[in-house]
């Protein structure tokens, strides 16, 4: 009895399984934007996992444990793209998440409305594929996501190296400012929060029921610790570092409505 050997070269092709859908997590605090992106990206063939940064289960996102839990949620189930905002609220800078997300196997694309080249460079230096402005059209953002999903680079090596060099030059100033903010006393934190809210020394004194001279002394201490020479510069440091006072110190928002 003759047997017929199977010849793979002439056998009909077996039906191939469908290509896996690209997976993407969205870390963004504006719910309306997240919902809109989820609808569009699903229609474009992405498997989408929004990560709600306001969810209480992450705890305090200024605490390392809270950030670790957020990263784990964004990267659960294996390598994926992460669409990341820089302003996550609560004093959290998305640029500080980039390195941890990359270590967890993610390819990170930052989309932000913040027009701060220093923060853009910081995100790229930490491993982001690129930083895209929210003013960019949806079609262009989708094109960038498809390229990222295909493993393509979104920045030239020269542009990436330039961003890293600029970030390295700014690193000492960044460390000094962050350390200075950490050194603020509870009272100084309250005063800085009031300055950020636009209150004058006289208004702060009245709200806190203390002498203006006491507030002026605290302002001088803030300037020394932050290494700046004016209240305006102190406020700029607070904005630049996405600073928020510890919850127990915060009273300016409640009294400035």
N, C-alpha and C positions, 0 to 999 in steps of 0.2 A: 504494500500500500504506500503510495507516494504521499509525502507530507509537503505542505506548502510553507516555505519559510517566509516570515514577515520581513518585508524590505522597507525600512523606514524611509528610504529615498522615494519610493513610489506610493507609499500608503497615504490615504487622504488625511489632511491635517485634522487634528482633534480640535473640537471647539475650545477656544481659549477663554479663560476666565476674564471678566471685566477688570480693567485697571483699577487699583484702589483709588478712592477719592482722596484728594489732598486734604489734610487735616489742618485746621487753623483755630487757634484760641484768640479771643479778643479781650484785651485788658484795657478797659476804658470806663471812666466814671459816669459819662453822660448816657443814660439809658436809652434815650431816643435814638442817638447815633448808633448804639450797639444793635438795637432792634432792626434799624434800617439796613445796616451792614449784614446782619445775619440773613435777612430775606434775600438780599442781592447775591451774597456769596453762595448760599445754598442753591440758588437758581443757576449759578455759574459752575456748579459741580463740586463745591468744597463741602467737607464735613466740618461744621462750625460748632465750637464750644465757647460760648460767652462766659467770662469770669467776672462775677459781680464784685467789684472792689469794695462796695459798701456793705457786703455781707458780714454780719457780726461773727461768723464762724472763723474768720481769719484773725480776729482779735485786733490788736493795735498794730497797724501797718508800719508804725515807727519802731516797733519791736522786732528784732531779728526773727523770732519764732513765727510771728505773724507773716512776715515776708516769705519765710521758708514754706509755710503752708500754702500761700498764694502761688508760689512758683511750682510746688508739687501739683496743685490743682490744674494749673495751666499746661503742664507738661505730662500729665498722667496718660498712660497708654502708649508712650513711645514718641519718637521724633515727630516734630510738627513745626508749622509756622506759627509765630506769635505776632499778632498785630498789637502794638503797644503804644499807649499815650504817655506823654511825659508828665502831665499834671494829673495825678491820681487823687488829689484832695488830701486833706489831713496832714499836710506837710510832707507828703511822700513824692519823691522825684522818680519818675519811671526810669530814668537813666541808671539809677542805682539797682534796678532789677535786671538790667541787660546781661551782665556777666553771669549771674546765677541762672538765668534762663538758658544761656548758651551752654553752661556746664551741664545742664539737664538735658541737652540734646536738641534744643530749639534753634530755629533760624528766626531771628528777630527783625521785624521791620517796624520802625517807629513812624507813626503818623501823628502830627501834633500841630496845634495852632500857636504854639509858643515860638516867637521869633527871636531866639537867643542863640547866636552861633556857638557860644561857649557850651551850652547844654547839648546842642547838636553834636559838637565834636566829642563831648564826653560820652554820649551814647555810642558813637562810632568807635571810639577808642575802647569801649567795653565790649564791642563785638557785634553791634547792630549792622545789618546788611546795608541800611541807608536810613536817612531821615527824610520823610516826605511831608510837605506842608498840607494842612487841611484845606487850603485854598486850591489844591490840585483837583482836577476833574476826576469824577468817578472812573471813567474809562481808563485814565492813566494809572490810577491806583490799582485797578483790576489787572492791568497789563504788568505792573510791577509785581503783584502777587503771583501771577502765573509764572513770571520769570524766576521769582524766588522759589516757587514750588518745583520748578524744573532744575533747581540747583545752580542757576546762573548768578554771577556777581552783579550787583546793582551799582557799584562804584568802581572806578578804575583804581589800580594799585597806587597810583600817584596821589589821587585824591584821598584815599584812605590813609596813606602814610602822612600826608599833610595834616589831616585832622588829628592823628595821633600825636604829631609833634606839637601842634598848638595846644592840645590838652595837657601834654607833659609840661609845657611852659606855665600853664595856669595852675598846675597841681599844688604848688606851695601856697599860693593865695587861697585856694579852695580849702586846704587843710587848716590854714590859719583862721579863716572865717568860721568853718564848722566848729573848730575847737573853741573859738571865742563865744559862739552862741551857746555851747554846752556849759561854759563857765558862768553864764548869767545866773544871778540869784533869782529866787521866785519873784521878789519885788521888781527887779530889773526886767524880768521877762514880761511882767504886767505892763511896765512902762513902755517897753519896746512894742508890745501888742497895741497899745493905745497910739503910739506914733505911727505904726503901720495903718491903723484905722483913720489916721488924719487928724488926731486930736493935738491941740497945743499943750504946752506945759501947764498953762493956767487951767485948761479944761481937765487935764489929767489930775491936777491937784484937787480940783473941786470934786471930781468923781470919786477919788480915793480918800477924800477928806484928810488931806495932809497939806503941809505948807508947800508953796511953789519952790522954795529953796531945797526942800527934800527931794522933789522931783528933779530939779536941775542937777543935784548931786548924783542921782541915779543915772541921769542921762550922760553925765561926764564919765561915770563908771562904764556904761555901755560902750561909749566911744572908745575908751581905752582898751577894753576887752576885744572889740571888733577891729581895732587898728585903723579907725577912720577918724575924720575930723569934723563931721557935721551930722545932724540928725537925718538929713536927706540921704547921706551915704549909708547910715545905719539901716534905714528903711530899705535901701537898695540891696544891701547884704541879705536882709531877711527875705526879700522877694527872690533874689538870686539863688538862695539855698532852700527855697520852698519851706521856709521856717514857720512853725507854729509853736506857741508856748505849750508846755505840758498842760493837760486838761485841768489839773487842780489850780493852775495859775491863770487860767483864761477868764477874763471878765469883760474885756473891751467889747466883744461882739454883743453880749447881752445888754450892755448899757448904751450902745451907739445906734440902735434901731430908730 
